[in-house]
């Protein structure tokens, strides 16, 4: 069985996928949070409570224009 191949994605200077930080109020902080969360996950130190806190924080850390665009996209899909 052959390994799946994915297209290379554009990255930020810190090595995080550009799409993950797009629309954030503070992209550098978002990038740092993603990297620290990934590190904790790899080490197995990420608790369920931490993940819920991070998810809530990520949903709030969005600019108005990005939020509006994603809401339009959701309406179109449903």
Backbone bond lengths (Angstrom), bond angles and torsions (degrees), N, CA, C in turn:
res aa  C-N    CA-C-N  psi(-1)  N-CA   C-N-CA  omega(-1)  CA-C   N-CA-C  phi
1 X - - - 1.450 - - 1.526 109.42 -
2 X 1.322 115.31 131.11 1.456 119.81 -178.33 1.514 111.65 -83.58
3 X 1.321 115.68 145.99 1.459 121.73 178.46 1.532 109.22 -72.53
4 X 1.341 116.47 139.23 1.460 120.19 178.86 1.518 110.60 -67.60
5 X 1.322 116.70 142.09 1.459 121.18 178.82 1.520 108.89 -114.14
6 X 1.306 115.14 131.68 1.450 120.77 179.53 1.524 109.31 -115.04
7 X 1.324 116.18 150.75 1.464 121.00 178.19 1.522 109.40 -67.15
8 X 1.331 116.38 145.31 1.466 121.31 177.27 1.527 108.64 -66.29
9 X 1.310 115.91 134.89 1.458 120.94 -179.37 1.526 109.86 -103.41
10 X 1.334 117.40 145.81 1.467 119.04 177.57 1.520 110.53 -66.57
11 X 1.337 116.17 139.42 1.459 121.71 -176.65 1.535 110.60 -118.57
12 X 1.340 115.18 158.62 1.458 120.99 173.99 1.524 107.77 -80.61
13 X 1.334 117.35 177.53 1.464 120.20 178.80 1.526 111.52 -61.08
14 X 1.324 116.00 -30.27 1.465 120.52 -179.87 1.515 113.29 -82.17
15 X 1.337 117.69 -5.55 1.456 120.85 176.61 1.523 114.71 93.42
16 X 1.332 117.19 14.06 1.467 121.26 178.72 1.521 108.18 -97.60
17 X 1.334 116.67 143.14 1.456 121.91 178.76 1.534 109.83 -55.82
18 X 1.335 116.93 132.13 1.463 122.69 -177.21 1.527 111.35 -58.30
19 X 1.333 116.96 -36.47 1.465 120.30 -178.99 1.524 112.28 -63.95
20 X 1.320 118.33 -25.14 1.467 121.22 -178.69 1.524 112.41 -75.34
21 X 1.317 117.74 -24.95 1.464 120.48 -178.96 1.533 112.50 -106.72
22 X 1.336 116.64 -4.85 1.468 120.70 179.94 1.529 109.68 -64.88
23 X 1.318 116.85 132.16 1.458 121.38 177.91 1.512 114.25 87.69
24 X 1.338 117.97 -1.30 1.465 120.51 -179.91 1.525 110.26 -77.22
25 X 1.327 116.52 147.53 1.460 120.80 177.28 1.519 110.49 -66.38
26 X 1.330 115.95 -36.98 1.458 121.55 179.03 1.538 107.92 -132.70
27 X 1.340 117.49 89.55 1.466 120.82 -175.25 1.532 114.66 -57.44
28 X 1.347 117.42 -37.61 1.476 120.10 -179.99 1.526 110.59 -63.25
29 X 1.336 116.79 -42.98 1.461 121.09 179.62 1.523 110.21 -66.40
30 X 1.330 116.74 -39.50 1.464 121.49 178.77 1.522 110.09 -62.26
31 X 1.328 115.52 -43.29 1.464 121.45 179.25 1.531 110.64 -61.83
32 X 1.330 116.57 -44.89 1.469 121.19 179.60 1.526 110.76 -63.24
33 X 1.333 116.66 -40.26 1.465 120.98 179.94 1.531 110.85 -65.77
34 X 1.323 117.20 -40.79 1.466 121.69 178.95 1.522 109.91 -62.78
35 X 1.339 115.79 -45.00 1.468 119.85 -178.63 1.528 111.89 -65.77
36 X 1.343 117.33 -41.39 1.467 119.72 -179.45 1.527 111.02 -68.55
37 X 1.342 116.58 -37.88 1.460 121.01 177.83 1.528 110.48 -64.65
38 X 1.328 117.04 -42.01 1.463 121.53 179.29 1.526 110.76 -62.85
39 X 1.324 115.86 -40.35 1.476 120.98 179.30 1.526 110.44 -63.30
40 X 1.350 116.47 -47.14 1.463 120.91 178.74 1.527 110.88 -61.02
41 X 1.339 116.63 -40.59 1.463 121.87 -179.17 1.533 110.29 -63.24
42 X 1.337 116.34 -45.04 1.474 120.72 179.47 1.519 111.44 -61.37
43 X 1.342 115.81 -38.45 1.462 120.61 -178.72 1.528 112.33 -79.66
44 X 1.339 116.89 -10.42 1.456 121.50 -179.55 1.517 113.27 77.87
45 X 1.323 117.08 24.57 1.466 121.46 -177.22 1.526 112.94 -106.18
46 X 1.326 117.45 10.41 1.455 121.49 -177.92 1.528 109.29 -89.85
47 X 1.331 116.34 117.42 1.460 120.64 -179.03 1.529 110.21 -89.63
48 X 1.324 116.20 164.05 1.462 121.50 179.64 1.529 109.84 -63.78
49 X 1.328 117.09 -41.07 1.466 121.80 179.80 1.524 110.91 -62.13
50 X 1.339 116.48 -41.14 1.467 120.64 178.56 1.529 110.26 -63.65
51 X 1.332 116.41 -43.15 1.457 120.45 -178.45 1.527 111.08 -63.72
52 X 1.329 117.30 -38.89 1.464 120.86 177.70 1.524 110.87 -65.52
53 X 1.340 116.57 -40.68 1.461 121.53 178.52 1.529 110.27 -63.35
54 X 1.325 116.43 -42.78 1.467 121.74 -179.74 1.532 110.44 -65.27
55 X 1.326 117.16 -42.58 1.471 121.38 -179.64 1.529 110.79 -61.79
56 X 1.325 116.42 -42.14 1.468 121.51 179.29 1.533 109.88 -64.77
57 X 1.341 116.18 -42.53 1.457 121.60 -179.34 1.534 110.56 -65.12
58 X 1.329 116.81 -41.04 1.464 121.05 -179.08 1.526 111.16 -65.06
59 X 1.314 117.63 -37.46 1.462 119.99 -178.91 1.531 111.35 -69.73
60 X 1.342 117.53 -26.74 1.462 120.98 178.47 1.528 112.20 -84.10
61 X 1.331 117.89 -25.76 1.461 122.62 -174.50 1.536 111.56 -84.98
62 X 1.357 115.93 58.09 1.461 120.43 -178.04 1.520 108.91 -134.01
63 X 1.336 116.52 138.21 1.459 119.82 177.90 1.523 109.65 -72.19
64 X 1.337 117.10 157.14 1.463 121.32 -177.00 1.524 112.31 -60.40
65 X 1.335 117.13 -43.36 1.468 120.42 -176.76 1.526 110.73 -64.19
66 X 1.331 116.89 -38.63 1.455 121.04 -179.84 1.525 109.68 -68.52
67 X 1.332 116.07 -40.99 1.467 121.68 179.90 1.529 109.83 -62.18
68 X 1.345 116.04 -44.17 1.460 121.56 -179.10 1.533 110.37 -62.30
69 X 1.328 116.63 -43.00 1.459 121.42 -179.01 1.530 110.85 -64.63
70 X 1.332 116.50 -41.34 1.461 119.01 -179.05 1.526 111.27 -70.41
71 X 1.342 117.46 -32.31 1.462 120.71 176.61 1.533 110.22 -66.26
72 X 1.340 116.73 -41.21 1.470 120.54 177.37 1.525 110.24 -62.03
73 X 1.323 116.64 -42.93 1.460 122.51 179.80 1.530 109.95 -60.51
74 X 1.337 116.62 -43.44 1.461 121.35 -179.55 1.527 111.27 -63.33
75 X 1.352 116.87 -41.28 1.457 121.02 -179.96 1.533 110.64 -64.93
76 X 1.339 115.33 -40.10 1.455 120.26 -178.93 1.537 110.77 -64.86
77 X 1.317 117.34 -38.82 1.451 121.91 -178.13 1.524 113.10 -72.04
78 X 1.331 116.96 -30.42 1.475 118.74 -177.73 1.509 113.23 -90.13
